[in-house]
Amino acid sequence: MTSHITLVTAATAVLVTACATEAPYDPLQDYEELDSTSIVPAPRPAMQRVAPGDRDAVERGSYLVELLGCGACHTDGALEGDPDLARALAGSRTGIAYTNPLEHKNPGVVYPPNITPDEDAGIGLWSDTQIANAVRAGIGQHGNRRLATMPWQGYTKLNDDDVEAIVAYLRSIEPVAFEVPGEVRPGGKASHPFVYFGIYRSR
């Protein structure tokens, strides 16, 4: 079985294929260079489902979701430079390592979730507060831990109106029934590709 690892440094993505052999693990063998997608257009809201008084907030939420680059992680293919715009914000089958694959062959990996309002695969059953907490504090639906790799630290200073606009927008888009792989704990073997974000300094 072959596993795939993508290493992202600055604006460059490197897809690494590590063969299952007895040789020492070399995370840089057999790689190809990729360009990840940093901005994915936010899907248009379904305005027929939005109350007239909420339309300005939804439009602002659309602007903020695109500006913050949410689609770059939450859209399938974007982390490898080939976003599937039909599944914008519906999650990614390319995951993100949250432990270091340069040190461990099988790092922990999370797959960015579906954030469309689909009730089964997405956030359709989340409360407004749960969505707001995920955006601004990186707290999962059940509040038991921070979301691994979620860049919530950069969103903590969003004001209440902006967070409410993001929530209103996410509720306004069409639901997409797209399931992503489950989290892989450190030491487990990922069945789907993943990326690793890091900045490296020469010694």
PEQUI-V56391 format. One record per backbone hydrogen bond with DSSP energy under -1.0 kcal/mol. CO is the residue of the C=O (numbers start at 1). NH is the residue of the N-H. E is the energy in kcal/mol with one decimal. If there is no record, write none. Layout:
co = <CO | CO>
nh = <NH | NH>
e = <E | E>
This chain:
co = <3 | 5 | 6 | 7 | 8 | 9 | 12 | 13 | 14 | 15 | 16 | 19 | 26 | 30 | 32 | 34 | 45 | 46 | 47 | 51 | 52 | 54 | 55 | 56 | 57 | 58 | 59 | 60 | 61 | 62 | 63 | 64 | 65 | 69 | 70 | 70 | 74 | 75 | 76 | 77 | 77 | 78 | 78 | 83 | 84 | 85 | 87 | 89 | 95 | 96 | 100 | 100 | 106 | 108 | 109 | 110 | 112 | 116 | 118 | 123 | 127 | 128 | 129 | 130 | 131 | 132 | 133 | 133 | 138 | 140 | 145 | 147 | 150 | 151 | 152 | 155 | 159 | 160 | 161 | 162 | 163 | 164 | 165 | 166 | 167 | 169 | 169 | 172 | 176 | 184 | 185 | 193 | 194 | 195 | 196>
nh = <18 | 16 | 196 | 14 | 198 | 12 | 9 | 34 | 7 | 32 | 5 | 21 | 29 | 17 | 15 | 13 | 47 | 49 | 50 | 54 | 55 | 58 | 59 | 60 | 61 | 62 | 63 | 64 | 65 | 66 | 67 | 68 | 70 | 72 | 73 | 74 | 91 | 78 | 84 | 80 | 82 | 37 | 81 | 85 | 87 | 88 | 90 | 115 | 195 | 110 | 103 | 104 | 187 | 98 | 184 | 96 | 92 | 123 | 124 | 126 | 131 | 132 | 133 | 134 | 135 | 136 | 137 | 139 | 147 | 143 | 140 | 150 | 152 | 154 | 155 | 158 | 163 | 164 | 165 | 166 | 167 | 168 | 169 | 170 | 171 | 172 | 173 | 46 | 178 | 109 | 188 | 95 | 6 | 97 | 8>
e = <-1.2 | -6.0 | -1.9 | -3.3 | -1.8 | -2.3 | -2.4 | -5.5 | -4.0 | -2.7 | -3.5 | -1.6 | -1.6 | -1.5 | -3.5 | -3.4 | -1.4 | -2.4 | -1.6 | -2.3 | -1.0 | -2.2 | -2.4 | -2.3 | -2.7 | -2.4 | -2.0 | -2.5 | -2.7 | -1.9 | -2.5 | -2.9 | -1.9 | -1.3 | -1.2 | -2.4 | -3.0 | -1.7 | -2.8 | -1.2 | -2.8 | -2.8 | -1.7 | -1.0 | -2.2 | -1.3 | -2.5 | -2.9 | -2.7 | -2.4 | -1.1 | -2.0 | -3.1 | -2.6 | -3.1 | -3.2 | -2.3 | -2.6 | -2.0 | -1.5 | -2.2 | -2.6 | -2.6 | -1.8 | -2.2 | -2.7 | -2.0 | -1.5 | -3.4 | -1.6 | -1.7 | -1.4 | -2.0 | -1.4 | -2.0 | -1.9 | -2.3 | -2.7 | -1.9 | -2.2 | -2.4 | -2.5 | -2.4 | -2.7 | -1.8 | -1.1 | -1.0 | -2.3 | -1.7 | -2.7 | -2.6 | -2.7 | -3.2 | -3.8 | -3.8>
